[in-house]
Each structure stands twice: as C-alpha cells, then as structure tokens.
Amino acid sequence: MRRQDFYYDLPESLIAREPAAERRGSRLLGLDGPTGKVTHGQFPDLLEQVRPGDLMVFNDTKVIPARLFGMKDTGGKVEILVERLLTDARVLAHTRASKSPKIGSLIVLEDGTRLAVTGRRDDLFELNFPPEETALSVLERLGHMPLPPYIDREDEELDRERYQTVYGRKAGAVAAPTAGLHFDDDLLAQLQAKGVNLAFVTLHVGAGTFQPVRVDNIAEHKMHSEVMDLNEQVAEQVRATRATGGRVIAVGTTSVRCLETAAARAESGQGMAAYQGETDIFITPGFEFKAVDALLTNFHLPESTLMMLVSAFAGYRHIMDAYREAVAQEYRFFSYGDAMFITRNPDAPRDLPGSPSEG
C-alpha cells in the first residue's frame, strides 16, 4: 500500500482552529461499517448510537503544557517540546535551535530556571530540572499548550481548558486524545444512566502522532512508541462485556491502540490481558481487530497513520467515501473539529486500496 492511497482533498477553511463554543457542540457523522451508510447529526446523538451493556473505553491521559522557551548558556534561542516525563525531575524533549545544545550545557528558561542537558537518545535530549522543583510544576508555570502544527496561532488560556478532556487525570501527553474533547460531565452521566459502562486506559500521546509518513510504501514506516497502561480491572470489564453480548466502543484511536495491543498479548481464549509498557502498534488495512467493535474519533489528516487505522476499521472505500461526504457537508476537521461514530466492518480486512470494487 502506498501513502498516497490515503490522500483526500481538504479545503483549508475546514480545518478547525478554535474549539466549538461548547464541548458537545460539534457535529457527528455516523458510518455504518458493514454497509457504508452515512448519517449526519449532532454530538449528543451519540446517546442514540449506544446501547445498555456497551463498554466505552476512554483514554485518561492529561496534556501537559509541554512547550518551553529559553536561551542556551552559550547564547541563542531554544524552543523545547517535552516528549516524555521520565521522573519528577527528568524529561525527554525535542529541541529547536540554530545549533543543537551540547551534553553538559545549560538551558535558561524565561524566568531564570536552569535545565541541564544530560544526555541524548536519537533525536531527543534528556533534560534535568532543578532539584527544588518538579518538571510538572515548571511546565505548569512556564509551559505553553502544545497545539498541533496545523492550528497556526499562539496558544491561549482557553486552550488549557479545552485542549484537555474533562476526565484526564494522568499527566504525560503532549497531544490531546481528541475524540474525548467532546464530552462534558453531563454527557458522561447520561451515558451511564442509559446503562453504558465506562472504562479508562492510559496512553500518553507523544509528538510522534503529528509526524508525517515520509515513505511511499507504508510497510517501511517506523511507528513511534508510546507508554500505555491497561489494567486488570479494564481487562475484566472487556471480558465481561464480551460475555454478555455488549460492544466495546473505543473513544479515540489511542484507546484502539491500547485495546488492540493488549488483546494481541492475551493468551488464546483469554480475549484480553492487562498490559503496561510501550506500544508501537501500526494498524493498517488488512489488520484483524480482536477487541474493538465501534470507534468514536475525529477526522484525521490526509496520508496519516490514523487515516490508515480508520480505513482498516471501516474498510478503505467506506472511509474514503465518508470523508468525501464530510468535506462536501463542510464538517470541521482535526483536533478541534467534529467527530465520527464508526461501527466495525467485518469485511474491512479484504477491502484494501487497489482491490476490485464489488458491484
């Protein structure tokens, strides 16, 4: 499969650069995986798509204000994007400067806080924060929200609230699990009142989520690795849902990646296993889903790994047709945009780019 198989035309005007006035104020495109039928509605219509006994799996990571600005001790500006919290005082970070900082040097932040450059791992630098403060406390004080590159404006105070889910509680992401941005506390309560069960996994979204696929043959793409946690309680919730005929509904592609990583590690007949560790799962058309029955997700960038994931879930042709319809109907795209509710297409593994159309 080729990267350009996942391209679609998107007018710049449809990229959402600000959040909707209310979290639940977005539109919802429904895509029936087996038939390809598309429906149009508002986000609260999700309540009509779910059933008692379904399990919705959310990613409870919390976005950190991961972007810092400072000066190298040798002079020269430097921009830091924290990729991963290693300990309370150590992080891995991307840096942008005219020349890369040297190991053993210092970076002085805007208020005089000094960070030591102590190591390097590939393109990332290991930075140590001063012992009197945690990395998180410095980020909360000086950091900027790491808005995606296609939101071409400075971050604002509102982004600290809205580029964050209401249920995020484990700090560590540098990008929001955006499908969750549409939920407010009332909607979560309404789901539970309907008999829908909620579960929470953690995947700390890294900056790699915005890295473009640079190879033409997608089989040559190296997927970035992220830290995830799916505990035994969630594994049992998934098994119980399966046993009673409910559906496992992933809220966002990060939840899909958690669930399918853990399911792939389960022993035969177990269905789902707890797993804490790294995942670099790369889901492309032909993938056989073991855990997820339905997916709530935003609209994704052309030629992105997430475009490949949703094509694997719903079927390549169904996704490309649905995206063309979304453009025609002027949905809002990407992180602050509208959402899709997709049911899994059991024939999707055989619906590949370039395969003959039925009909």
C-alpha positions in Angstrom: 0.0 0.0 0.0 1.2 3.5 -0.8 1.0 6.6 1.3 -0.9 8.5 -1.4 -3.7 5.9 -1.3 -4.8 7.7 1.9 -4.9 11.2 0.4 -8.0 13.3 0.2 -8.6 17.0 -0.8 -9.4 19.2 2.2 -10.0 23.0 1.9 -8.0 25.0 4.4 -11.3 26.6 5.6 -12.5 23.3 7.1 -9.6 22.9 9.5 -10.9 23.8 13.0 -8.6 26.3 14.6 -10.7 27.0 17.6 -12.9 24.7 19.8 -16.7 24.7 19.4 -18.5 27.1 21.8 -19.5 24.0 23.9 -17.8 20.7 24.2 -20.9 18.9 23.0 -21.5 21.5 20.2 -19.8 19.5 17.5 -21.4 17.5 14.7 -21.4 13.7 14.5 -21.1 11.8 11.3 -22.2 8.2 11.6 -20.7 5.5 9.5 -22.1 2.0 9.4 -19.1 -0.2 8.8 -20.9 -3.2 7.2 -22.9 -1.1 4.7 -21.0 2.1 4.4 -24.2 4.1 5.1 -23.5 7.6 6.3 -25.8 9.7 8.7 -25.5 13.2 9.9 -26.3 14.6 13.3 -25.0 16.4 16.4 -22.6 15.0 19.0 -25.3 14.3 21.7 -26.9 12.0 19.2 -24.2 9.5 20.3 -26.7 8.6 23.1 -28.9 7.0 20.3 -26.0 5.0 18.9 -25.0 3.3 22.2 -26.9 0.5 24.0 -27.2 -0.7 27.6 -24.4 -3.1 28.3 -21.9 -1.4 25.9 -18.5 -0.5 27.3 -16.9 2.8 26.3 -13.2 2.9 26.8 -11.6 6.4 27.3 -8.0 7.5 27.5 -7.5 9.4 30.8 -4.1 10.9 29.9 -3.7 14.6 30.6 -2.0 17.0 28.3 1.0 18.8 29.9 1.9 22.4 28.9 4.9 20.9 27.1 6.3 23.8 25.1 9.0 25.9 26.8 11.2 28.8 25.6 14.6 29.7 26.7 18.3 30.5 25.9 21.3 28.3 25.6 24.1 29.2 28.1 26.2 30.0 25.0 23.5 32.3 23.7 20.9 31.6 21.1 17.2 30.9 21.5 15.9 27.4 22.0 12.4 26.0 22.0 11.7 22.8 23.9 8.9 20.4 23.4 8.8 17.8 26.2 8.0 14.4 24.7 8.0 12.2 27.9 8.3 12.6 31.6 10.9 10.1 32.9 10.9 11.0 36.6 9.7 14.0 38.6 12.8 15.9 37.5 13.9 14.3 34.2 12.3 14.5 30.8 13.0 13.6 27.2 12.4 16.5 24.8 12.7 17.8 21.3 14.7 21.0 20.9 14.6 23.6 18.1 17.6 25.9 17.9 20.1 27.1 15.3 22.5 24.5 16.7 21.6 21.6 18.9 22.5 22.0 22.6 25.6 20.1 23.8 25.5 17.5 26.5 26.7 19.1 29.7 25.3 22.6 28.8 22.5 24.5 30.4 19.3 26.0 29.0 18.0 29.0 30.9 14.2 29.5 30.8 12.3 32.8 30.7 12.2 33.2 34.5 15.8 32.1 35.0 15.1 28.4 35.8 18.1 26.4 34.6 17.8 23.0 32.9 20.8 20.7 32.5 21.3 18.8 29.2 22.4 15.4 30.4 22.1 13.0 27.5 20.7 12.2 24.1 18.5 9.4 22.7 18.3 9.6 18.9 16.6 13.0 18.2 15.6 13.6 21.8 17.5 15.3 24.6 17.5 14.3 28.2 16.9 17.4 30.4 17.2 17.6 34.2 15.1 20.2 36.1 16.4 21.8 39.3 16.0 19.7 42.4 13.9 22.3 44.2 11.1 21.9 41.7 9.4 19.1 39.7 9.3 19.2 35.9 5.5 19.4 36.1 5.5 22.4 38.4 7.8 24.3 36.0 5.7 23.3 33.0 2.5 24.4 34.7 4.1 27.8 35.5 6.0 28.5 32.2 4.8 26.0 29.7 2.6 26.6 26.6 -0.1 24.1 25.4 1.4 22.1 22.5 -1.2 22.8 19.9 -0.9 20.8 16.7 1.1 22.3 13.9 -2.0 22.9 11.7 -3.5 25.2 14.4 -1.5 28.1 13.2 -1.9 30.5 16.1 -0.4 31.1 19.5 -1.9 29.1 22.4 -4.4 30.9 24.6 -5.6 30.4 28.2 -8.7 28.8 26.8 -6.6 26.0 25.3 -5.5 24.9 28.8 -9.1 24.0 29.4 -10.4 23.0 26.0 -7.3 21.1 24.7 -7.9 18.7 27.6 -10.6 16.2 28.4 -12.8 16.6 31.5 -11.7 13.2 32.7 -8.0 13.4 32.1 -6.1 12.7 35.3 -2.7 11.2 34.5 -0.3 13.9 33.2 2.0 12.9 30.4 0.6 13.6 27.0 1.8 16.2 24.6 -1.2 15.9 22.4 -4.9 15.5 23.4 -6.8 12.3 22.8 -9.1 14.4 20.7 -12.2 12.2 20.5 -12.6 12.8 24.2 -12.8 16.6 23.9 -16.5 16.4 23.0 -17.6 15.0 26.4 -18.8 17.1 29.3 -19.7 15.7 32.7 -23.4 15.8 31.9 -23.0 13.7 28.8 -20.9 11.1 30.7 -23.6 10.9 33.3 -26.3 10.4 30.6 -24.3 7.6 29.1 -24.1 5.8 32.5 -27.8 6.5 33.1 -28.5 4.7 29.8 -26.7 1.6 31.1 -23.4 2.2 29.3 -20.3 1.2 31.3 -17.2 3.3 31.2 -13.6 2.2 31.4 -10.3 4.1 31.4 -7.0 3.2 29.9 -3.9 5.5 29.7 -1.8 6.2 26.6 0.5 9.2 26.8 0.2 10.7 23.3 3.6 11.7 22.0 4.6 14.4 19.5 5.2 11.5 17.1 1.4 11.5 16.5 2.0 14.5 14.3 4.9 13.1 12.4 4.1 12.7 8.7 4.6 9.3 6.9 7.6 10.1 4.8 8.0 6.8 2.9 5.9 5.9 -0.2 5.5 2.2 0.8 3.7 2.3 4.2 5.2 -1.1 5.2 8.5 0.8 5.6 7.1 3.3 8.0 8.6 3.2 11.6 5.8 3.8 14.1 6.6 5.9 17.1 6.4 4.3 20.5 4.2 5.5 23.4 3.7 4.4 27.0 0.3 2.8 27.8 -1.5 1.2 30.7 -4.5 -1.2 30.5 -5.0 -2.6 34.0 -6.7 -5.9 35.1 -9.9 -4.1 36.0 -10.3 -2.9 32.4 -9.3 -6.3 31.0 -12.1 -7.8 33.1 -14.6 -5.2 32.0 -13.8 -6.1 28.4 -14.2 -9.8 29.0 -17.5 -9.3 30.9 -18.8 -7.1 28.1 -18.0 -9.7 25.5 -19.6 -12.4 27.7 -22.9 -10.5 27.9 -23.1 -9.5 24.2 -22.2 -5.8 24.7 -19.9 -3.9 22.4 -16.5 -2.5 23.2 -16.5 1.1 21.9 -13.1 2.9 21.8 -13.2 6.6 22.4 -10.4 7.7 20.1 -7.6 6.0 18.2 -5.4 5.9 21.3 -7.9 3.7 23.0 -8.0 1.5 20.0 -4.2 1.1 20.1 -4.3 0.3 23.8 -7.1 -2.3 23.4 -5.6 -4.0 20.4 -2.1 -4.0 21.9 -3.4 -5.7 25.0 -5.6 -8.1 23.0 -2.7 -9.2 20.9 -0.8 -10.1 24.0 -3.6 -12.2 25.6 -3.3 -15.9 25.7 -5.5 -18.0 23.4 -9.1 -17.9 24.7 -8.4 -15.2 27.2 -9.7 -12.4 25.0 -8.0 -9.5 26.8 -5.0 -9.2 29.1 -3.7 -6.4 31.3 -0.6 -4.7 29.9 1.6 -1.8 31.0 4.5 -0.8 28.8 5.4 0.5 25.4 3.3 0.2 22.3 4.3 0.9 18.7 1.3 -0.9 17.1 0.7 0.3 13.5 -2.8 -0.5 12.3 -3.3 -0.5 8.5 -5.8 -2.1 6.1 -5.8 -5.9 6.4 -5.5 -5.7 10.2 -7.8 -8.2 12.1 -9.3 -6.4 15.1 -9.7 -8.5 18.2 -11.1 -6.1 20.7 -12.9 -3.1 19.3 -16.5 -3.1 17.9 -17.1 0.6 17.4 -15.0 3.7 17.3 -15.6 7.3 18.1 -13.0 9.5 16.5 -12.3 12.9 14.9 -11.4 13.4 11.3 -7.7 12.8 10.5 -5.0 14.3 8.3 -4.6 13.0 4.8 -1.9 10.3 4.4 -1.6 10.0 8.2 -1.2 6.7 10.2 -4.6 7.5 11.8 -6.2 7.7 8.4 -4.8 4.2 7.8 -6.2 3.0 11.1 -9.8 4.1 10.4 -9.6 2.6 6.9 -8.6 -0.7 8.5 -11.6 -0.5 10.8 -14.4 0.6 8.4 -13.0 -0.5 5.1 -10.9 1.6 2.8 -13.7 2.5 0.3 -16.2 3.3 3.0 -13.8 5.7 4.8 -12.7 7.5 1.6 -16.4 7.9 0.6 -17.3 9.1 4.1 -14.5 11.7 4.1 -15.6 13.0 0.7 -19.1 13.4 2.1 -17.8 15.1 5.2 -15.9 17.6 3.0 -19.0 18.2 0.9 -21.1 18.8 4.0 -18.4 21.1 5.5 -17.6 19.3 8.7 -14.8 20.7 10.8 -11.6 18.7 10.7 -8.8 17.6 13.0 -8.3 18.1 16.8 -10.8 20.9 17.5 -13.2 19.6 14.8 -16.2 17.3 14.5 -16.5 13.6 15.2 -17.3 10.3 13.6 -19.0 7.2 15.1 -17.9 4.1 13.2 -19.1 0.5 13.6 -16.5 -2.1 12.6 -16.8 -3.6 9.1 -16.1 -7.4 9.3 -15.1 -7.3 5.6 -12.6 -4.5 6.1 -9.5 -6.7 6.1 -10.3 -7.6 2.5 -11.1 -4.0 1.4 -7.7 -2.7 0.5 -6.5 0.1 -1.7 -6.5 -1.1 -5.2 -8.7 -4.1 -4.6 -11.6 -4.5 -7.1 -14.9 -2.9 -6.1 -17.9 -5.1 -5.6 -20.8 -4.5 -7.6 
